[in-house]
Amino acid sequence: QEEKYNLILVGTTKDISKNTRTNFLTSDLARHPLNNNVGGIFLNPSPYNPMRGLLTITGENDNALEKAVSAFLTPEFSQLASGKFAIINSIETNETKKSIGDSYETSLKALGYSD
């Protein structure tokens, strides 16, 4: 079934290596090793079907994984990222606004768009 889909893996490097049947993460980490406080985001062809993609969001520990996930979820990430991998040393997040009732106030600029 995996050959029909694009795949996303999220977890520590140890968990991903332990719970997958392939060893695709090893080659990325050999080229771009992560230390204990650095997260990584890797985009590769799927090991099941090279016409599909595999997005891996990882870190050596929970703190590093949280940095990678937080970076991936920011609106700016898709605008700033290019290439097949991103190494996340630190992440600065904007303050989250609380919604009031059924509405949510924000602006396009706050979401990362230019005016």
ChimeraX commands (.cxc) that place a marker at each C-alpha (Angstrom):
marker #1 position 0.00,0.00,0.00 radius 0.5
marker #1 position 2.84,2.45,0.77 radius 0.5
marker #1 position 3.72,2.82,-2.92 radius 0.5
marker #1 position 0.42,4.62,-3.58 radius 0.5
marker #1 position 1.02,7.52,-1.18 radius 0.5
marker #1 position 3.31,10.38,-0.25 radius 0.5
marker #1 position 4.62,9.64,3.24 radius 0.5
marker #1 position 5.29,11.81,6.29 radius 0.5
marker #1 position 7.31,10.47,9.22 radius 0.5
marker #1 position 7.54,12.39,12.49 radius 0.5
marker #1 position 9.56,11.12,15.44 radius 0.5
marker #1 position 12.96,10.98,17.04 radius 0.5
marker #1 position 15.67,9.44,14.91 radius 0.5
marker #1 position 15.76,6.41,17.20 radius 0.5
marker #1 position 11.98,5.86,16.98 radius 0.5
marker #1 position 11.88,6.27,13.21 radius 0.5
marker #1 position 14.81,3.90,12.67 radius 0.5
marker #1 position 13.31,1.34,15.04 radius 0.5
marker #1 position 9.79,1.44,13.58 radius 0.5
marker #1 position 10.37,1.48,9.83 radius 0.5
marker #1 position 11.31,-1.33,7.47 radius 0.5
marker #1 position 13.77,0.76,5.48 radius 0.5
marker #1 position 17.03,2.42,6.33 radius 0.5
marker #1 position 16.47,5.66,4.37 radius 0.5
marker #1 position 17.16,7.91,7.36 radius 0.5
marker #1 position 20.74,6.66,7.78 radius 0.5
marker #1 position 22.01,8.19,4.54 radius 0.5
marker #1 position 20.48,11.61,5.34 radius 0.5
marker #1 position 21.94,11.63,8.83 radius 0.5
marker #1 position 25.36,10.55,7.53 radius 0.5
marker #1 position 25.38,13.57,5.21 radius 0.5
marker #1 position 23.74,15.96,7.71 radius 0.5
marker #1 position 24.32,14.67,11.26 radius 0.5
marker #1 position 22.12,16.10,14.00 radius 0.5
marker #1 position 23.39,16.82,17.48 radius 0.5
marker #1 position 21.20,16.56,20.58 radius 0.5
marker #1 position 19.59,19.99,20.21 radius 0.5
marker #1 position 19.14,20.22,16.45 radius 0.5
marker #1 position 16.09,19.15,14.49 radius 0.5
marker #1 position 16.02,18.09,10.87 radius 0.5
marker #1 position 13.50,18.13,8.04 radius 0.5
marker #1 position 14.31,15.94,5.04 radius 0.5
marker #1 position 12.49,15.60,1.72 radius 0.5
marker #1 position 13.30,12.51,-0.34 radius 0.5
marker #1 position 11.69,10.21,-2.87 radius 0.5
marker #1 position 9.62,7.51,-1.17 radius 0.5
marker #1 position 11.58,4.26,-0.75 radius 0.5
marker #1 position 8.45,2.45,-1.97 radius 0.5
marker #1 position 7.86,4.52,-5.12 radius 0.5
marker #1 position 10.32,7.15,-6.42 radius 0.5
marker #1 position 7.41,9.06,-8.00 radius 0.5
marker #1 position 6.08,9.75,-4.49 radius 0.5
marker #1 position 7.65,11.81,-1.70 radius 0.5
marker #1 position 8.83,11.11,1.82 radius 0.5
marker #1 position 8.93,13.98,4.31 radius 0.5
marker #1 position 10.80,13.20,7.53 radius 0.5
marker #1 position 10.65,15.54,10.53 radius 0.5
marker #1 position 13.06,14.38,13.21 radius 0.5
marker #1 position 15.56,15.12,15.97 radius 0.5
marker #1 position 17.84,13.14,18.25 radius 0.5
marker #1 position 15.59,13.83,21.26 radius 0.5
marker #1 position 12.16,15.29,22.06 radius 0.5
marker #1 position 13.51,18.84,22.35 radius 0.5
marker #1 position 15.16,18.68,18.93 radius 0.5
marker #1 position 12.06,17.05,17.42 radius 0.5
marker #1 position 9.88,19.83,18.85 radius 0.5
marker #1 position 12.12,22.43,17.18 radius 0.5
marker #1 position 11.76,20.71,13.80 radius 0.5
marker #1 position 7.99,20.35,14.11 radius 0.5
marker #1 position 7.58,23.96,15.27 radius 0.5
marker #1 position 9.68,25.23,12.37 radius 0.5
marker #1 position 7.72,23.17,9.85 radius 0.5
marker #1 position 4.40,24.53,11.18 radius 0.5
marker #1 position 5.36,28.21,10.96 radius 0.5
marker #1 position 3.92,30.10,7.97 radius 0.5
marker #1 position 7.40,31.41,7.14 radius 0.5
marker #1 position 8.93,27.95,6.71 radius 0.5
marker #1 position 7.42,27.24,3.31 radius 0.5
marker #1 position 8.57,30.66,2.08 radius 0.5
marker #1 position 12.12,30.34,3.41 radius 0.5
marker #1 position 12.84,26.66,2.85 radius 0.5
marker #1 position 14.41,25.37,-0.34 radius 0.5
marker #1 position 16.30,22.24,-1.18 radius 0.5
marker #1 position 15.98,18.75,0.21 radius 0.5
marker #1 position 16.78,19.31,3.89 radius 0.5
marker #1 position 16.62,21.88,6.66 radius 0.5
marker #1 position 18.64,21.85,9.87 radius 0.5
marker #1 position 16.82,23.61,12.71 radius 0.5
marker #1 position 19.09,25.06,15.41 radius 0.5
marker #1 position 16.51,27.32,17.02 radius 0.5
marker #1 position 12.97,28.44,16.45 radius 0.5
marker #1 position 11.36,31.75,17.25 radius 0.5
marker #1 position 7.60,31.64,17.27 radius 0.5
marker #1 position 5.20,34.55,17.18 radius 0.5
marker #1 position 2.74,34.98,19.99 radius 0.5
marker #1 position -0.44,33.03,19.33 radius 0.5
marker #1 position -3.62,35.05,19.50 radius 0.5
marker #1 position -6.52,33.52,21.33 radius 0.5
marker #1 position -9.80,33.35,19.50 radius 0.5
marker #1 position -12.80,35.04,20.99 radius 0.5
marker #1 position -16.04,33.19,20.40 radius 0.5
marker #1 position -16.54,31.97,16.87 radius 0.5
marker #1 position -14.18,34.46,15.24 radius 0.5
marker #1 position -10.42,34.76,15.01 radius 0.5
marker #1 position -8.63,38.03,14.36 radius 0.5
marker #1 position -5.39,38.13,12.46 radius 0.5
marker #1 position -3.88,39.84,9.46 radius 0.5
marker #1 position -2.27,38.65,6.28 radius 0.5
marker #1 position 1.00,40.17,7.47 radius 0.5
marker #1 position 0.82,38.17,10.73 radius 0.5
marker #1 position 0.35,35.02,8.65 radius 0.5
marker #1 position 3.52,35.75,6.65 radius 0.5
marker #1 position 2.04,37.44,3.57 radius 0.5
marker #1 position 3.11,40.86,2.37 radius 0.5
marker #1 position 0.57,43.68,2.24 radius 0.5
marker link #1:1,2 radius 0.2
marker link #1:2,3 radius 0.2
marker link #1:3,4 radius 0.2
marker link #1:4,5 radius 0.2
marker link #1:5,6 radius 0.2
marker link #1:6,7 radius 0.2
marker link #1:7,8 radius 0.2
marker link #1:8,9 radius 0.2
marker link #1:9,10 radius 0.2
marker link #1:10,11 radius 0.2
marker link #1:11,12 radius 0.2
marker link #1:12,13 radius 0.2
marker link #1:13,14 radius 0.2
marker link #1:14,15 radius 0.2
marker link #1:15,16 radius 0.2
marker link #1:16,17 radius 0.2
marker link #1:17,18 radius 0.2
marker link #1:18,19 radius 0.2
marker link #1:19,20 radius 0.2
marker link #1:20,21 radius 0.2
marker link #1:21,22 radius 0.2
marker link #1:22,23 radius 0.2
marker link #1:23,24 radius 0.2
marker link #1:24,25 radius 0.2
marker link #1:25,26 radius 0.2
marker link #1:26,27 radius 0.2
marker link #1:27,28 radius 0.2
marker link #1:28,29 radius 0.2
marker link #1:29,30 radius 0.2
marker link #1:30,31 radius 0.2
marker link #1:31,32 radius 0.2
marker link #1:32,33 radius 0.2
marker link #1:33,34 radius 0.2
marker link #1:34,35 radius 0.2
marker link #1:35,36 radius 0.2
marker link #1:36,37 radius 0.2
marker link #1:37,38 radius 0.2
marker link #1:38,39 radius 0.2
marker link #1:39,40 radius 0.2
marker link #1:40,41 radius 0.2
marker link #1:41,42 radius 0.2
marker link #1:42,43 radius 0.2
marker link #1:43,44 radius 0.2
marker link #1:44,45 radius 0.2
marker link #1:45,46 radius 0.2
marker link #1:46,47 radius 0.2
marker link #1:47,48 radius 0.2
marker link #1:48,49 radius 0.2
marker link #1:49,50 radius 0.2
marker link #1:50,51 radius 0.2
marker link #1:51,52 radius 0.2
marker link #1:52,53 radius 0.2
marker link #1:53,54 radius 0.2
marker link #1:54,55 radius 0.2
marker link #1:55,56 radius 0.2
marker link #1:56,57 radius 0.2
marker link #1:57,58 radius 0.2
marker link #1:58,59 radius 0.2
marker link #1:59,60 radius 0.2
marker link #1:60,61 radius 0.2
marker link #1:61,62 radius 0.2
marker link #1:62,63 radius 0.2
marker link #1:63,64 radius 0.2
marker link #1:64,65 radius 0.2
marker link #1:65,66 radius 0.2
marker link #1:66,67 radius 0.2
marker link #1:67,68 radius 0.2
marker link #1:68,69 radius 0.2
marker link #1:69,70 radius 0.2
marker link #1:70,71 radius 0.2
marker link #1:71,72 radius 0.2
marker link #1:72,73 radius 0.2
marker link #1:73,74 radius 0.2
marker link #1:74,75 radius 0.2
marker link #1:75,76 radius 0.2
marker link #1:76,77 radius 0.2
marker link #1:77,78 radius 0.2
marker link #1:78,79 radius 0.2
marker link #1:79,80 radius 0.2
marker link #1:80,81 radius 0.2
marker link #1:81,82 radius 0.2
marker link #1:82,83 radius 0.2
marker link #1:83,84 radius 0.2
marker link #1:84,85 radius 0.2
marker link #1:85,86 radius 0.2
marker link #1:86,87 radius 0.2
marker link #1:87,88 radius 0.2
marker link #1:88,89 radius 0.2
marker link #1:89,90 radius 0.2
marker link #1:90,91 radius 0.2
marker link #1:91,92 radius 0.2
marker link #1:92,93 radius 0.2
marker link #1:93,94 radius 0.2
marker link #1:94,95 radius 0.2
marker link #1:95,96 radius 0.2
marker link #1:96,97 radius 0.2
marker link #1:97,98 radius 0.2
marker link #1:98,99 radius 0.2
marker link #1:99,100 radius 0.2
marker link #1:100,101 radius 0.2
marker link #1:101,102 radius 0.2
marker link #1:102,103 radius 0.2
marker link #1:103,104 radius 0.2
marker link #1:104,105 radius 0.2
marker link #1:105,106 radius 0.2
marker link #1:106,107 radius 0.2
marker link #1:107,108 radius 0.2
marker link #1:108,109 radius 0.2
marker link #1:109,110 radius 0.2
marker link #1:110,111 radius 0.2
marker link #1:111,112 radius 0.2
marker link #1:112,113 radius 0.2
marker link #1:113,114 radius 0.2
marker link #1:114,115 radius 0.2
view
